[in-house]
């Protein structure tokens, strides 16, 4: 089922962070894990889904993504750490 979402992926605990937006989180994370989509996430090996947030509309998801990207690394860590302190890959939870 498609659902707008904002997500953060990384290459390892406390590693490089990639923030993105999608209408199909399962498909997008799969594509990132398989490096199907060229760009930042593929270049830095961001294959672990460590945080995501479903949104009501795509416009809302895009606005939230921009808000997160405008924030500092510390702001992103404050999103990840409370819900996923071990930086576990959440992809399997989506399936």
Secondary structure as the mmCIF struct_conf table of DSSP 4:
data_model
#
loop_
_struct_conf.conf_type_id
_struct_conf.id
_struct_conf.beg_label_comp_id
_struct_conf.beg_label_asym_id
_struct_conf.beg_label_seq_id
_struct_conf.end_label_comp_id
_struct_conf.end_label_asym_id
_struct_conf.end_label_seq_id
STRN STRN1 UNK A 5 UNK A 10
BEND BEND1 UNK A 11 UNK A 12
TURN_TY1_P TURN_TY1_P1 UNK A 13 UNK A 14
STRN STRN2 UNK A 17 UNK A 22
BEND BEND2 UNK A 23 UNK A 23
HELX_RH_AL_P HELX_RH_AL_P1 UNK A 25 UNK A 33
TURN_TY1_P TURN_TY1_P2 UNK A 34 UNK A 35
BEND BEND3 UNK A 37 UNK A 37
BEND BEND4 UNK A 39 UNK A 39
HELX_RH_AL_P HELX_RH_AL_P2 UNK A 40 UNK A 43
TURN_TY1_P TURN_TY1_P3 UNK A 44 UNK A 45
STRN STRN3 UNK A 48 UNK A 54
BEND BEND5 UNK A 56 UNK A 57
HELX_RH_AL_P HELX_RH_AL_P3 UNK A 58 UNK A 70
BEND BEND6 UNK A 71 UNK A 71
HELX_RH_AL_P HELX_RH_AL_P4 UNK A 73 UNK A 83
TURN_TY1_P TURN_TY1_P4 UNK A 85 UNK A 86
HELX_RH_AL_P HELX_RH_AL_P5 UNK A 91 UNK A 94
#
